[in-house]
Amino acid sequence: MSKVKINEDKLLQAVLSNEELIQEYKYNLDNYSTVTNAFYENDEKQPVVVAIATIIRDIKNENSEKEVYKKVANLFNKNLI
């Protein structure tokens, strides 16, 4: 099974640079230059940013849609509800 070839950091930046997302979730784009930063290296720990990073990483790792859905749902349930 070959991994999907994407530049996950560029994809993360492309998604997170959406002005509507920035306004709604009040994150600093500069804090999330890499997918790894979204998971570990930030005091902000924005659940929406982590969810986007999770989706990108799991697509790259060819996880099933069901696995991705479960991870993101659990993240939101734990942090937003």
Summary of the structure (lengths in Angstrom):
residues: 81
radius of gyration: 12.5
end to end distance: 36.2
largest distance: 39.1
contacts: 199
relative contact order: 0.16
helix: 65%
strand: 0%
